[in-house]
Amino acid sequence: MDDIRVNIFIAHSPFQWLIANHMVKTMDEFSKYDNFLILDSLKKRDNDAYGNWQEIIILDPSIGRSVLGSGSNCRKALKIIEDICSEYQDIYLFRANLEWPLNNALIGSKLHSSSSNIVLCNYPEGIGSLLFTYPKFKQKIKTKIKSIIGLLGGAPFYSYKGDIMGMEASDRIYSLMPNVIGEGIEKSVVQIPIFEPLVLNVQLDTCIFLGQNYDNYISLQSYVDICTQAASFTNRLGFNNLFYKPHHYDISSVEREIFMSYGFSLLDDERAIEEIFLTDQYACVVSYNSSALVHLKMMLSDNVRCISCFSNQIFQYVKADRKRCRELFELCGVELFD
């Protein structure tokens, strides 16, 4: 007879690796069942907690963010997930951003038999998991093109309605802020326990800037201008010890070179900043519209200063709702500077 339930997490970022481990470790509903972690574009780390997982599966080669050239890899990954699902009656699939081919492919894939029950679950990844973010016209056109590429041998890609993170296309939403996400949505929203520092060890004269991968979206000159403004602003805050942490999807060295020219030291650490802050905290954290600013204020409240700089400029290029994002930052105590 098939086992009752399996929980399968698809993780694409260091933060998703952290939040998936955190959920499985701290929430009672996961202690009763088998849990699988599928890592796409991530490496297994030495401290991966196998005690919380039936298995951690690294997709190698990874599928990544493009449908081009990833069709075979995506279909292999779907077969891996199908094989896991075949052993269970109830299947809980945890994924986020529907722009990622593997997450998207799960929309239309037949992963279970007619006697099985599949529950699509959304769990956090980025600012779009705190605010409903919708594709603009150009993004909708890209989705249609990706669907065509999928039909021609690329990774399977399906057009979808609703928000980019797929919260509206999910049966359950797991959130660090249900009070914000739950407004006006008829979905089951489940509270994820807030991260709590293992030890409070605030480095009082230290500031860190969290880089973003806007080199994927904007022109080189605009990117250089914004990075230069941000580096200059953060430098002027008056902290003696300055660090810069590059984004894990940064595709160029432009931002880090600018920050290092302003006297910042490189923090070359693949862990999410939320994980670093479990044991070692900086007095001040600066970024643009990063969800980490919200998470860190939730973790440490007045023990950390978080600043979002030049967000009005950034919102010209990103999909998030400017007004709602700024309201969220203000609600959580994140300072705004433009």
N, C-alpha and C positions, 0 to 999 in steps of 0.2 A: 504493500500500500504506500502511496506517495506520502512524503512528509507534509506537514500542514502549511508552513509559510517559509519563504525565503526573502531576505532583503538584499537587493543588489544596488550598490552605489557606483555611479560613473563619475570619476573625478578627473578634472583637467588642470587644476591649479593647486599650488601649495596651500591656499586657504581651504579649498574643497577637501584636500587630504586631511587637514586639521579638523574641519567641522564634521566630516564623516566619522573620524576617530572619536571625536568629542561626543557625538550623538550616540554612537554604539556603546561607548563607555558609561555614559551618564543617564541614559533613558531606559527605564525598565522594559519597555516594549521590545527592545532589541536583545535583551538578555535571554529571552525564551526561544529564540529562533536562530537559524544559520544566517550569517552575514557574509557577503562577498564584496570585495572592493576591486573595481576595474580601473586601472590607471592608464589614461591616454595622454601622451605627451608628458608623462611624469616618470621619474625613476623611483624604484624602491629604495628607501633609506635604511640605514643600519638599525634605527630604532623603531621601525615599523612594528606596531603592536599586534603580532599574530595571535595573541591571547584573545583579542576581541573579534577576530575574523576567522571564518572557516577557511578562507583562502584569499590571498592578494594576488591578482593577475595583472601583469604588466603587458600591455599591447606592444609588441615589438615585431615589425616596425609599427610605430604609432600611426593613428589616422590623422590627427591634427585638425586644422581649421579649414582646410580646403577640400572641396569635392573632387578637384582635378587630381588624377593619379592615385586616388585613395580608394577606388571602388573595390578592388580585391581585398585590401586590408580591412575595410569596413565590413564586408560580407563575412570575412573570417571572424571578426569580433562578434558579429551578430550570431554566428554559429556557436561560438563559445558561450554566449549568453543563453541561447536556445537550449544548449545541452544542460546548463545549470537548471534552467526553468523546468525541464522535462521531469525532474525528480520531485517536484513540489506541487501542491494543490493551489496555494495562494502565493502570488508573485507580487512583491512590492518593488517597483523600479524607481530609484532615486536619481534624478538628473535635473539639469537646469538649462542653460542657454541653448535654445533651439537652432542657433546659427552654427553650432558645432555639428558636423555631419553625423557622428555616432548618436548624439542625443536626438537629432532630427529623425534619423533612420528608425529609431524605436517607435515613432509615432505610427508608422504604417506596417511595421513588421509583425508577423504572426509568431509570437514567442511562446505560445502556450496552446495546449490542446483545448478542445471544445468544453471539456469538463473543468478547466482551470479558471481561476479568477485573477485578473491582472489589475493592480492598482497603481496608477501613475502618480508619483510623488515628486514634488519640487522641493529642492533644498538649496541653501544660499550659495550664490556666486556673484560678488560685485554689487554695485549700486543698484543694478536692475532688479535685485532680489529684495530691495527695501522700498522700491518705487515701481509702479507699473510703467514699463518703458515699451513704446510701440514703434514698429518700423515706419520710417518715412517713405516717401514715394520711391526714391532711388533704391532703398533697401528692398522694397517689394519687387522691384524689377530684378534685382540681383537674385532674389529667392526664386523667381520664375526661371531665370537662366540656370541656376543651380539644379532645379528640377529637371530641366532638359538635359543637362550634363549627366545627371544621374541615370536618365533613361538611355544615354549613349555609352554607358559603361563606367561612369564616375560613381562616387559614393551615392547610395540612394538618398534622395532629398525630396521632402514633401512640403508643399505650400501649407501654411498654417494660419489660423486666425487668432487674433488676440495679441498678447504681449510677447516680447522677444524671449523672455526667460521661460515662457511656457507655464506660468502660474495659472492662467485661465484655462489652459489645456490639461490641467492636472486634477486628479481626484482629491489629493491632499496637498497642503502647503505647509512645510516645516519652516519656521521662521524664528529669528532672534527677537523680532518685534511684531508679534501678532496684533498688537493694538494699532499699529500703523497699516500693516498689510490687510488686516481683516475688514477695514472700512469699505462697505459697499460691495463686498464680494460674497457670493453664496457658495463658499467652499469650506471644507473642514480645514481650519488653520491650527496647527499644533505648535505649542511653545517649545523652543529649544532652550535648555538652560543657559544662562549667561556665563561666559567665560569668567573665571575668578583666578587672579594671580596666585601662583603657588607660594610666592614670597614677594613682599613689597620691597623693592630694591631700586628706588628712583635715583637716577644719576642727575643731580640737580642742575648742573651747568652744561647740559647736553641737549642738543636739538638734532632731529633727523628729518630729512626730506624724503618722502616716498615718491619715487619716479612713476610715471605712467607711460604707456606705450602709444602716445599720440602720434608718433612717427608713422603709425599705420594708417592714419586718417587725414593728416593735414600736410600742406606744402612744407618743404624744408625750411624756407625762410620764416614762415609763421611759427613753425616749431622752435626754431632757434630764438626768435623774439620772445616767445612765452617762457622758454627755459631760462633765458638770460634774466628776464624780469623776476622769475621765481627764485633764482639763485641769489640775485641781488637783495630781494626782499628778505629772504630767510637769513642771509648773512647779516643784515642790519638789525635783526632781533636782539643781538647782543650776547648770544651764547658763545662761550669760549671753545666748546667742543662741538664741531659740526660734522654730521655724517650724511651720506647720500646712499640710499638703497635703490638700485635699479629695479624696474618692473620685470617680472619673469618672462614677459612676452616682448620685451624691448628688442627691436630688430636692428638698431644702430647704436653707436656709441656717442651720438651727438649730445644727448642730455648729460650723460655722466662726465664727458669732457668739459662741458660748460660748468657744471657744479664743482668739479675738482679744480678748475681754474679760479674759482672763488674761495678756495681754501677748505673745501669739504673732503673728508676722508671717505673712501669707498667701503661700505658695509657689504661684503661679498658673502651673503648668507642666503641660501635658497629657501629657508623657512619663511612662512608668512609672518608678517610683523606681529600679528596677534599671538603667534606661538612664542616668538622671542620675548614678548612682554609678559608671558607667564612667569618668567624668572628674572628678567632684566628690563627695566623700564627707562625710557628717556623722558626728561622733563617736558619736552615740547615735540610735537609731531606736526609737520606741515606737508600738505599735498594740494591737489586741485579739488576734484570732487570724488575722492576715494572713499569707498565704504569703510575702509580701515579706520578713518577718523571717527566714524560713528561707533564702530565696535570698541575702539580703545576708550572712548568716553564712557561707554556702557561698562567696561571692565574696571576703570580706575576713577571715574568721576572727576573730582577736583584735584586728584593726584597727578593728572596729566593735562597739559594744554594742547589743544588740537586746533589747527588753523587751516581753512580752505582758502587758497589765494587764487585770484584771477579767474574765478569760476565763470564769470559773465563772458569772458573771452572764449573759454573752453566750450561753453554750451553752444557756440556757433557751429561746432564740429561734431559733437556727440549727440546721442539719441535721447538722453535723459531729460525729463521735464525740469526746466530751470527753476520755476517757482516752487514746485513741490520739493525739489532737492534742497533748496535753500531753507525752506520751512523745516525740513527734517533736520538739517544741520543745527538750526537755531533751537529746535526742540531738545536736541541732545547736548547742547552746550558747545558745539563746534563754532569757533569764531570765523567770521567771513571778512576777507580783505580783497578789495578790488582797486 
